[in-house]
Amino acid sequence: MSPDKSAIVGAVPGFKSVFEAHSFSGRGAMQSYGAGLGLCALILKGRFETLDLSALSGSRFAEGKTVSEALVI
Ligand SMILES: Cc1cc2nc3c(=O)[nH]c(=O)nc-3n(C[C@H](O)[C@H](O)[C@H](O)COP(=O)(O)OP(=O)(O)OC[C@H]3O[C@@H](n4cnc5c(N)ncnc54)[C@H](O)[C@@H]3O)c2cc1C
């Protein structure tokens, strides 16, 4: 579970080549394909392409941003 009950996906702040995809908060099976697809592009090309998952960055909490999701199990 993350503080806003949404996944944390993306580059780990403060590290050059460390990436994360976790804290799916009860929706990780449903979101696994999208998370993998988005993270592959970020790792290989340095940016999101097909899916922009930047809203799910772990840095959002420090920036005071949260992601609301009504479908929470
Ligand atoms: C009761 C329940 C119901 C759920 N229902 C749904 C649902 O209906 N729909 C849905 O989409 N999602 C559901 N989820 C959520 C979904 O199961 C998870 O979001 C998903 O499994 C997360 O996948 P993951 O690969 O990120 O992590 P995990 O499946 O937790 O895999 C992490 C793996 O890393 C291993 N590991 C941990 N630490 C280490 C270490 N230090 N070294 C080596 N290995 C380590 C663990 O043993 C584990 O095998 C549910 C979860 C629960 C608990």
The ligand as an ORCA input file, in Angstrom:
! r2SCAN-3c Opt
* xyz 0 1
  C      -5.550    -10.519     -0.770
  C      -5.102     -9.820     -2.017
  C      -5.992     -9.695     -3.074
  C      -5.607     -9.050     -4.241
  N      -6.504     -8.939     -5.284
  C      -6.130     -8.345     -6.418
  C      -7.036     -8.241     -7.509
  O      -8.182     -8.698     -7.475
  N      -6.632     -7.609     -8.621
  C      -5.369     -7.089     -8.734
  O      -5.054     -6.521     -9.777
  N      -4.497     -7.158     -7.698
  C      -4.836     -7.780     -6.562
  N      -3.965     -7.859     -5.511
  C      -2.667     -7.203     -5.624
  C      -1.676     -8.016     -6.417
  O      -1.668     -9.357     -5.987
  C      -0.293     -7.376     -6.185
  O      -0.367     -5.994     -6.454
  C       0.750     -8.018     -7.075
  O       0.858     -9.387     -6.826
  C       2.087     -7.345     -6.846
  O       3.034     -7.973     -7.673
  P       4.547     -7.688     -7.494
  O       5.238     -8.580     -8.468
  O       4.791     -6.222     -7.581
  O       4.879     -8.100     -5.999
  P       4.757     -9.507     -5.310
  O       3.739    -10.375     -5.999
  O       4.589     -9.219     -3.853
  O       6.172    -10.167     -5.589
  C       7.326     -9.733     -4.902
  C       8.251    -10.934     -4.821
  O       9.523    -10.493     -4.315
  C       9.931    -11.408     -3.344
  N      10.862    -10.695     -2.456
  C      10.566     -9.765     -1.503
  N      11.691     -9.321     -0.919
  C      12.702     -9.969     -1.522
  C      14.120     -9.934     -1.365
  N      14.723     -9.140     -0.449
  N      14.864    -10.743     -2.129
  C      14.287    -11.562     -3.057
  N      12.947    -11.621     -3.261
  C      12.184    -10.845     -2.499
  C       8.674    -11.895     -2.665
  O       8.876    -13.147     -2.052
  C       7.727    -12.002     -3.875
  O       7.805    -13.256     -4.517
  C      -4.300     -8.503     -4.344
  C      -3.412     -8.657     -3.273
  C      -3.799     -9.291     -2.131
  C      -2.813     -9.450     -0.987
*
